[in-house]
């Protein structure tokens, strides 16, 4: 399963991606899926579900919190993850 960490801008998504890469978390910057974004178009960093806790720890340490966190549902769609 995949997790999407939404970001406020492409530049912010790039910072998030670099921070995750620095701690060996595989990630990819993607356009935020339209049915996920409440703020219109944007960018997200996609990671594996098993990496979520480590990713949030790494981002918190660098003061780079994601705007929102969404988990892909097995049958399609997304659910927001509440921290």
C-alpha positions, 0 to 999 in steps of 0.5 A: 500500500502507498502513502501520500504526504501532501506538500504546499509546493513543489519546492517543499515536496523536493525538500521532503523528498531529500530529507527522506532520501537522507534516511534511506526511505524510498520516495517519489514526488508525484502530482497530488491525485485530484480526488485527494486534494482539497486545495486544488492541484499540488504535489505529494511525496509517495512512500510505502506504508511500512515507511510512514512512522520512520518518515514522519520521525525524519520529517519532524526532526527537520521541521518539514511536516506534511500538509496532510497524509493519505493512505491508498485504499486497497479497493481504490480511493484514499483515506486521510491518516490522522496523526 
